[in-house]
């Protein structure tokens, strides 16, 4: 697979050339953004007609895409098309990809290049490989691009802006013009702090160069560990407390366990852990017992409970978050579970067990049973019964959450 994007900030659109070899094709059809304008399709050197049709995407309720049958070819298929990104064609509400003179964002959720999968297992384990990608931007603009180097497919993200690059011992930060020099002064200190804190408490990691690309507020910070690239909301520079945005994404790079496909959608092994870690780091950094009122990842446990009570989310055990598409609750209820486990074991024992779990499952995929057994295996016999009870109450049933709600009513 070869991809070429030419971004045109003045017109708000981009031109794309996507080339696929015969061996890349794993399905008889593929998906593309519903607003693409096709210019031509070339198969084995000859122009070929294609027939796009709008369809509901099976992975994302309410998201309409172009569904296109793969034409017959023997060697390669090459698609030429253009796409206007206005911020309203992404598949999830928080994804607001757009192209403007000030800032442009391309994310894989936009379906701006052909997607040859229609379930989450296929998405997480794509069969095709990305042989080359280029992002062409006008003079004066820099494109910060993150590509999934583990599978080489599926996840391509790029921020394009008139960036100013500043080098630090930990890597580079590409600043938007709106982030003043005064706001930039604490970033080096917080990155040093979180790295030192995390390696002392939850496992030593090799210091690696990291790239930060600042993005405007409202786009949602996110990190790509495979390319060590963090797309960071500019709000992170507004106050010492907001540095939690940077802490959160930096932790994602080195202190998440790998999880099995069957539990990936639960988001527990990345967001529950990371929101809890962020809370501990920031409480220490700010010299406070509380950090934003225990507002995990700036998403309140109270708000999550109210959403459950209002019927927005079902009242289900954490182990079922994935199958019910309730992974957002891992930011809050999942992080609360980790806090309760920390309280149960105490810092020394909890930190040791967590370090051991993260080390073991850095390269081996885990599920909830592995998670529970790892903590029990690390702890002595005297803790087995209370750990079994805890996991039954918080992971496999809702008893622990119900008790928490009752005690904080």
N, C-alpha and C positions, 0 to 999 in steps of 0.2 A: 504494500500500500504506500503510495506517495501522495502527499498533500501540499498544496501551495495556496496560501491566502494572500491576497493583495487588499490591504485595508485602506479605505479612502475616507478619512475623517471629515472632509469638507462636504461630502455628499451623503454621509451616514450609511454607506454600504461597503460591501466587500465582494470581490470576485474570487471564485474558488475553482481550482482544478484538482480533481480527485481521480487517481489512477489505481486500478486494482488488477492484479494478475489473476489468472484463472484459478490458481491454487488458493487465493485469498477467499474465494466465494464459498460460504458455508450454508447459505440459505437461498431459496429461489426468489427472494425479494429482499428489499432493504428499505429503511426509513430515512427521511430527510425532513428538515424544517418545512412547515406548511407554506411559508412565504417565499421559497426559492423561486427564481425565474430561470428556467433552463435556457441555455444557449445552444448546446449541442451535446450529443453523446457519440463517442467514437469507439467502435469495436474493431480491433485488429486493423486499424488504419482507415476504416470506412465509417461514415456517419450513419447512425442507426436511430430509428424512431423509438421513443419510450412513451409510456402512457401512465403518468402519475395520477393517483386518485387519493382523495382525503380519507383518512381512517382514524379511528380511535386507537391510540397506542395501548397495547395490553398491559404494559408495565405501569402506566401512569394514568389514573382515572381522570377523565375530562380533558386530556391533552390530545389535540388533533395534529396529525402529521401527514406528510406525503408518504404513501406506500407505493413502491415501484417494483414491478417485476424485472428481474435480471434478464437482459437480452442475451441471445446466444452468441458466444464467442469462444475462440480457442486459445488466445494468448492474453489479451488485456482489454479492459474496458476503461474509458476515460470520460469523465463527466465534467462539463464546463457550465457554470451557473453563477448567478449573482444573488445576493441576499441583503436586504435592508434590515439592520438590527435597531429596533426602537425601544427595546426593554420590555416587550410584551409577548415575546414568542418563546420564552423559556418554559420548561416543563414543570418547574416548581415555583411557588410564589416568591421565594427569596432570591430567585435567579433573575437578574434584570440586565441581561446582556444588551449592550447598545454600542453604537459607534457615533462619537461626537468629536468635535475639534479639541475638547478639553481632555477627554478620556474615553477609551474604548475597552470593552471586555468581551472576550470570547470564552465560553465554557462549553464543556461537552454536553451539558443539559439542553443546549440550544438545538441540538441535532443539526448543526451547520455543516456536517460532513456525514457521509453514508454510515448508517448504523446497521450492522448485520447481526442483530440479536433482538429477541423479543421477550426475554425473561431475565431475572437478575443473575441467575447462574451463568447464562451466556454473556451477560454484560461483564461480570467479574472474571470470566475466563475466555476472552475472545481468542478465536483460532488464528486470526490474521496478524501479521507483524507490520509495524510501521518502518518502512525502509528510509524514508526521508520526509522532513517537514520544513517548510519555510514560511515565515511571516514577513511580508513586505510592507513597510510603512514609509510614509514620506520623510524627507529630510527634516531633522529636528525632533523626530519621535523615536522612542525606543520601545521595542516589543520585548516584554519579559514573558517567556513561554515555559510552561511546565508540561512535560510529556511523561507518561507512565513508562519508565524504563524497565520495569519488571516484566510486563506483558507486551510493551511497545504498542499498545492499542487501547482504544476505549476512552481514555481520559486525556484530553488536550485542553489546556487552559492558557490564555494569553491576555495580558494587560498591556495596552498601548497608550502612551502619553508622552508629553514633553518632559521626561523625567530628568532629575538631577541625581547622579550617582555619587554616593559618599561611601568610602571604604572604612571598615572597622576591623578590629582583630577577629571578630566572629564571622565576617563576610562583608556583604554590601547591602546598603539600603538605597532603593530608588525612590526618591521623594517626589511627590507632586509639588507644584509651585505653591500650593496653599499651606504647606507645612513649613512654618517659619523656623529659622535657626534656633530661636529660643525654645520651641517645642521639641526640638530634636535632642536636647542635651541629656535626657535620662535613658535613652534606648540602650547604650552600651552597658550602663550599670545594671539594668534589669536583666539583660541577657546573661551577663556574667553571674548575677545573683541566682537566677533560676537554674542555670546549668550546675552551679556548685551545690545548691540545695538538693536538686533531684539526684545527683550522683552520690551524695552522702546518704540520702534516705532510701532511694529506690533503685540503685544500681549505677555503677560507674559506666560512662559511655565515652567513646573517643570523640574529642572535639573536632567537628567538621564544619567546613565553610557553609554558610547559609545565606541565601538571597531573600531579601524582603522587598516586595513591590507594594508600595502604598496605593490603596484604592479608595475612592470616595465613600463616604458614609452611605449606608443603605444597600451596599452590594454584598455584605457578609464576608467576614474574614474566613480563609480556608488555607490549609497547608497540604503540600504534596511531599510526602517523605521520600519517595523514590528519586526525586530531583532536588530535594532539600530547598524547596521554594515555598515561601509564605506570602500570600496575598493578604495584606494587613489593612484593616479599616483605619482611616486617618484619625478617627476618634481616639485611637490608642495613644495619641500624642497630646491629648487635651488636658490630662490630669494624671497624677501618680496612680490613682486607682484604676484609671482606664488602661494602664499598662498591662492589666490582666488580659486584654485582648492578645497582646504579644506573647505573654506567658503561656496562655492556652495553646496557641498554634505552635509555639516552639516545643512544648512538651509532646505534642503529637508526633514530632519527627523521630523521637528516640525512645519514648516510654509508653508505647502502646503494644499490646500483645497482638499477634496474628490470630484471626478467628476463622472458624469454618464457615463455608457458604451458608449452612443451615441456620446460623445465628448472626450473620453479618448485618441483616436489616434491623436487628434489635439495638444496634449502636452501643451496646453496653461496654464492649471491650475497647472502644475508643473514647466515646464521649462521657460515660459514667466515670471512668478512671480519670480522664483529663480534667473534667470539671471539678472533681474532688481534689486532684493535685493542684490545680490553679488556686483553689480556695486556701489550701495549706500554705502554698508559696506566698500568696499575697497577704495573708494574715501575718506571716513572719516579716515580709518586706515592709509592710506598713506599721509594724509594731502594734497590731490590734488583735483583740480576741475575736472580733467579727470582721468580715469582709463583705461589704454591701449587704449586710443583714443575712449572711449565708445564702446569697443570691447566686446560685451556681450558674456560672457562665452567663451571668446577667439574666437568667431565666428563673423566676422565683418558684420555689417548691409550693408555696401557697397558691400561686397562679395555676400550677399544674394540678393541684388537688381540686381547686375550684372548677377547672376544665373537666376533670373526671366526674365531679358531682353534677356538672351541667350536661353530661352526656357527650361531650366532645370526644373524649376518649373512654373506652370501656375500662372497668376496674378489673384488671387482669394481672397475673404474676409477671415479674420481669422476664422470666424465661419465655414468655409468649409475645413479647413486644414485636418481634420480627414478623411472625405470621399474621399479626393484626395490623401491621404497618404503624406501630406506635413508638418507633424508635426515638422520636423527639422527647419522650418521657425519660430517656436515659440521661439527658442533660440535667434533669432535676431529681426525679425519684430514684434513678440509678445512682446518681452521685450521693443522694441521701443514704442509700443502702451502704455505699462504701464508707460514709462517715460513721454509720452505726457499727459497721464491722471494725473500724478503727477504734471506736470507743470500747467495744467488747474485748478486744485483744490488748489494747494499749499500744502506744506508739512503737516501742521497741519490737514487739512480736509482730505487729501488723506490718511494719516497714520491712522486716526480714522476710516474712511470707510473701509480700508483694514483690520484693526484689527477686526472690526465687521464682515466682510465677512469671514475671515479665522476662526473665532471662531464659527460662525453659521454653516459653512460647513466643520468642522473638522470631524464630524461623519454623516453628511447628504450630499448626492451626489448633485452636482450642475451642471448646464449647462450654456450656454452663456446668456440665458434670466435671469436666477437667478443671475448671475454675474452683469449684467447691472442694474437689479431692486434693488439689495442690495446697490449699490452705490447711486442710486437715492433716496432710502428710507432713507439712513443715512444723506444725504445732505438736506439743507433747500429748500424751494420752489424757491428761487432766482436762484438756480443752475439747476433746472429741464430741462429747455430748452437747455442750453448749454451741459448738459450731454447727453440728447437725441440726439442732433446733433453729439456729439463726438462719441457715440456708433454706430450711423448710418454710420459715416465716417470711423471708424477704425475696428469695429467688423463685421458689416453686409454688408459693401461695401468696395471698395478699394480707395475711394476718399481721405482719409487722407494720405495713403501711396503715392498716386500719387502726392499730394501736397507737401509732404516731399521731394520726388525725384526732383520735379521741383525746389524747393527752395534750394536744395543742388547740383544742376547740375553743 
